[in-house]
Amino acid sequence: MPFDHNDHYHRLLLRQVPRDCGAALDVGCGTGRFARRLARLGMTVDAVDPSEEAIAEARALSAPDGRSSLMEMSGFRP
């Protein structure tokens, strides 16, 4: 996957997360970089993205640690 400009904001966003936060939702997670960073802090993370390709890469890069749930949402219709 190409460079994602959102990576630039990860450190800023992580500083805003309460230390006692136990769960997070990453909407538009792409390849899951931010979701993995949240999981490394000990949070349970649900991550969703409309791109099947991005979710496939996120799953390949993520360890099955039981803290992350990755879902492709391209077929979702409200």
C-alpha positions in Angstrom: 0.0 0.0 0.0 1.2 3.5 -0.7 2.1 6.1 2.0 -0.9 7.1 4.1 -0.9 10.7 5.1 -2.9 9.8 8.2 0.3 8.2 9.7 1.6 11.7 10.4 -1.1 12.1 13.0 -0.7 8.8 14.9 1.5 10.2 17.7 -0.8 13.2 18.2 -3.9 11.0 18.4 -2.2 8.5 20.8 -1.4 11.3 23.2 -5.2 12.1 23.4 -6.2 8.5 24.3 -7.0 8.1 28.0 -4.5 5.7 29.6 -7.4 3.7 31.1 -9.1 3.3 27.7 -9.9 -0.4 27.3 -11.4 -0.4 23.8 -11.3 1.5 20.5 -13.0 1.7 17.2 -10.9 2.5 14.1 -13.3 3.5 11.3 -11.6 3.6 7.9 -8.6 1.7 9.3 -7.0 1.0 5.9 -4.1 -1.4 6.5 -4.6 -1.3 10.3 -1.5 0.7 11.3 -3.2 2.8 13.8 -5.4 -0.1 15.1 -2.1 -2.1 15.7 -0.7 0.8 17.6 -3.8 1.0 19.8 -3.7 -2.8 20.4 0.0 -2.5 21.5 -1.3 -0.1 24.2 -3.4 -3.0 25.5 -6.7 -1.9 24.0 -9.3 -4.2 22.4 -9.7 -2.7 18.9 -12.4 -3.1 16.3 -11.3 -1.9 12.9 -13.5 -1.5 9.8 -12.8 -0.4 6.3 -14.8 -0.5 3.0 -11.8 -1.8 1.1 -11.4 -5.6 0.9 -7.8 -5.2 -0.3 -6.9 -3.0 2.7 -8.5 -5.4 5.2 -6.7 -8.3 3.6 -3.4 -6.5 4.1 -4.3 -5.5 7.6 -5.1 -9.1 8.5 -1.8 -10.2 7.0 0.2 -7.7 9.0 -1.7 -8.2 12.3 -0.8 -10.8 14.8 -3.8 -13.0 16.0 -3.6 -11.6 19.6 -7.3 -11.6 20.3 -7.3 -7.8 20.7 -8.2 -6.8 17.2 -11.2 -7.5 15.0 -10.8 -6.5 11.4 -14.0 -6.2 9.2 -14.5 -5.3 5.6 -17.6 -3.3 5.1 -18.0 -2.8 1.3 -21.3 -4.7 1.3 -22.8 -2.8 4.2 -25.9 -0.8 3.4 -27.6 1.2 6.2 
